Amino acid sequence: MALICRNILVILILGISMETGWSSEEESSSIISRFQQYLKINTAQPNPRYQEAADFLLSEGKSLSLESQSIEFVPGKPLVLLKWEGTNLDLPSILLYSHTDVVPSEPDKWSHPPFSAHLDSTGRIFARGSQDMKCVGMQYLEALRRLKAQGFRPLRSLYVAFAPDEEIGGHAGAEMFAQSDIFQRMNVGVVLDEGLASPDQHYRAFYAERSPWWMVIKAVGAPGHGSKLYDNSAMENLLKSIESIRRFRSSQFDLIKAGFKAEGEVVSINMVFLKAGTPTPNGFVMNLQPSEAEAGFDIRVPPTADPESLEKRIAEEWAPSSRNMSFT
């Protein structure tokens, strides 16, 4: 209960800071301009412009008189760490976390270029990362800017971290950061991270996080001519697995639709790629059954789920070795 209360207090401090209203149209314009600057930096995987983002964030940190440093656990992948020292260094600190990278985009599907940070007449900003999660990182900084302007001094030390590679697993970012001596010395008591996007002025607090399981199922079988029917072909076995996964996905979705569970309380699973076939310069060989087929899935597991039960389902139903299947 104490931990939850401390989380709520931090949210209230930051929320009040942001919702007291802008003091002038000029300040409003400056806040939006800073957000647009950050959004215009193309940090999309697989080739994010990390150094440009780090330079921008370090500059913002220095403008707020925060202790600022760039840490590279992996060369070329900077983690920016800002610090506002508290008045009682014996107390556990607060960490406000966000990530700098964003997922790739398909520019031709956008009404405005994804890194233009276009602001329309209704106040909407179009940009990749505007929700996940550059908006949160800039909200942290603008909240601190307002608190500093009000003469506020935190009792606890306050850290703001901008980490790389979250969209590809976070191994070179948050994972190495959490395992570092730097993090241990910070004595972190509370961490705030990303959640669901909000379409209005309300901020929702989350006390649990679903764990991502990225799974690739591979099926193998004897290749054969496209005109014959074969048992246990790679494609046949993979399709059986996809159908089984689809039924499980539907059962979880039904719990949400019926109102029995919230979205964050079920195991979500979505197929993200399907790879099979023998390529040709113009497409694929159409009269040959492939000997291998793969499918990738993004699975999110809530802390209330039984991971052993899910692992058993994967091994016995979704990728059984009896059907010449494996998974990673």
N, C-alpha and C positions, 0 to 999 in steps of 0.2 A: 504493500500500500504506500509506503514512504517513497519508493522509487516512482510509482505512478504519480504521486502528488508533485514530486520534483519535476517530472516531465511536464505536467500541466502548468506549473509555475513558469517554466521556461517558455512554453507556448504562449502563455498569457503575456509575458513580458514582451516577446517579439511581436505577438499579434496586436497588442495595444499600440506598440510603436508604429506599426504599419497602418493601423486603421484610424489614427487620430486625424487623418486627412492631411493633404499637402498644404503647406503654408502659402504657396503661391503657384501661379501658372508656370513661372520660370522653374521652380523646383520640380514640378511635375514633368516638365519637358526634359530636365536634366536626368531624372530617374529613367525615363523611357529611352533617352539617348544612350545611357550607359548600358542598358539591357540590350539595345540594338547592336552596340559595338561588340558585345560578347557573342551575340547570335551570329554575327557576320563572319566570325572566325570558323572556318570549316574544320571541325574536329570529327568528321564522320569516319567510322571504320571503313576500310582497313588502313587508311593513310591519314590519320588525324594530324592537324597542325598544332601539336601540343605546345611547342615552344612559344608560338604566337599567343596562345591562350594563357600560358604561364606568365608571359611578360605583361599581358593586360591585367591579370589578377594581382600580380605583385605590385603593379602601379597603383591599383585600387587600394590595396592594403596599406601602402605607404601614404596615400592621400588621407587615410583614416588614422595615421600614426600608430598602426599596428605593427608588432614585430612580424617580419615577413621573411620566409625562406622557401627555396625550391629544393626538393629532395629527389634524387634519381636512384631508386633501388635498381632500376634497369636503365641503362643509357638511352637517352632519347625519349624517356617517358617520365616527365617531371610531375611530382606531387607538390602542390603549393600548400603551405601551412602558414596560417596567420594566427597571431596570439594577441589577446587583450588581457593583460595580467590583472588578476583580482587583488583584493585587499587582504584576503586571508589565504595564504598559499598552502595552509595545512588541509584545506577542504578539497575534496575531489573536484575535478574540473568538468566543464561542459564542452562537448565536441559537436559542432554543426558540420555535417558531412554532405558532400555532393560530388558528382563526377563530371569531368570535362568532355568526355567523348560522347558521341551520339551515334545512332544507327544510320546505315546508309539510306539514301533517298532515290526516288525515281523522278528526276526533275520534270520530265514531260507529263507527269501525272499531277503536277502542282499548278495552281492558278497563278502563283508567283514563285520566282526562283527560291529554292529552299534555304539559301544563305543570303538572301537579300534583306531579311528582317523588315519586309514591307509592312507599313502601318496604314490601314485603310481608314476610311472616313468614320467608321463606327468604333475605332479604337482597337481593332483586332490586329495582332502582329503575326505574320506568316513566316515561320522559320522552323527548320529542323532543330530540335532541342529546346524549343520554346516551352514545352511541357516537361520533357524528360532529358535533363533536368536543370537546364541553365536558369530557368525561372527561379528555382529554389535557391541556387547559389547566390543569385543577385538579391533575392529577398533577404537572405542572411546579411549581406553587406549593407543594404539600404536600412535594415532594422538597426544595425550597429551605428550607422551614420546618424540616424535620428536619436538614438540613445546618447551618443556622444554630444550631439548638439544640445540635448537637454541637461547636460552635465552629469549624467548617470555614471556611476563607477561600480562595476560588478564586484560582489563579494567573492565569488569563485573566478578563477581564471577561465577565459572563454577562448576556445580554439575554433577556427574555421578551416576545413580541409577540402581541397579540390583534387580528386584522385583520377588517374588515367585508367583506361581499359576495363571499365565496369561492364561495358556492353559485350565484352568477349570473356567474361569470367572474373575479372578483377585480380588475377593472379599477380600481375606486375604492379598493382596499385594498392587497393585496400588490404589484400591478403598479406603482402610483404610489410605494409605499414603496421598492421595489427601485431605482427610478429617481431617488430623492431624494438630496439632499446629506446628509441625516440618516443614511441607510443607508451611504453612502460613508464617512462619518466613523466609523462603528461598526467598520470593518475586520473584517468577519465572515469567519471561516475555516471554520466548520462550522455547518450548519443542520440541525435536526431538525424534521420535519413529521409529519403524520398518516400512518398506514398502515392495515393491516387490523385489525379488532377482534379481541381475544383473549378466549376464554371462560375462561381460567385465569390463573395467575400468571406465565406466560412472555411475554416481550416479544421480538418479532421485529424484526431490523434490515433495512431495505431500502436498497439502494444505487442504485436506478433508479426513475424515476417515469414513468408513462404520461402522454402529453399528451392533453388532451381536445380533440376536434374536434366541435363542435356544428353539425350540418348540416341544412339545410332544403332539400328537393327540391320543386320546383314544376313541375306539368304543366299545359299549356293545350291547349284543343281547341275545336272548334265545338260550341256547345250544341245539343241536339236533344231531340225527344220521347222519352219513356221507352219507347215501344212499338217503336222501330226499333233496328236494329243498325248501329253506325257504326264505321269504322276510325279509329284514332288519336284516340279521345276522351280527354279529360283523365284520367278515372278508369281507363280501360284502360291507358294508358301508365304511370300511377303504380303500378298493380298489378303490371305487368311489372317495374318497378324494385324494388318491395318483394319480389317473389319472387326476384330476382337477389341482393338483399341477404340474404335469408333463407338462401339456399344458401351464401353466403360465411360467414355467421355460423355455420352448422352445421359447416362445414369447420374453422373455428377452434375451435369447441367440441369437435369430435371429437379434436383434438390434445390437449386437456386430459384428456378422458375416457380416452384411450389411454395417458396418462402420458408422452407425448412432450414436452409443454410445461407449464409452470406457468401459473396464471391470469394472472400479470402479464407473461407473455412472448408473448401473442397479441393480435391486434387484436380488441377487443370492440366490438360494435355492437348497440344496442337502439333500437327505435322507441319514441318517447315521445309523439307525437301524430299524429293524422290529421285533416285539416280539408278538408271538401268539402261540396257540397250547397247548395241555396237554402233558407234558413230561413223558417219560417212561425211565427205565434204559438204553434202547438201542436207544432211539430217541423220537418219538412222537406217540401219539394215532392217528391212521390214519382214524378211522371210527367215529370220534366225531368232530362236529363243535364247536369250542371254544366260550365261552360266552364273552370273552374280546380279544381285539387286539390293539396293540399300534405301532406307528411309530414315529421316532424322526427325526427332520430336523434342519439343520444349515442354518439359513437365515441371509444374510448380507444386511443391508439397508443403501443406501447412504443418505447424508444430504439433497439432492434435492428431495427425495421421500416424498410422503404424508403418514405419519404413520397411520393417521386415516383411510385412504382409505384401507391400507393394513390390519389393524385390522378388518375392516368391511368385507373384503374378507375372512379372516380367519373364522370369526364368522358365516358368511352366506353361504360360499361355501365350505370351506375346513373342517370345524368341526361344522356343524349346529346341534343344539340341537334337531331339528326335526328328525334327523337320529340317535338319541341316542348317540351323540358324544360330547366330551368336549376337551379342550386344555389347556395346561399350558406352 
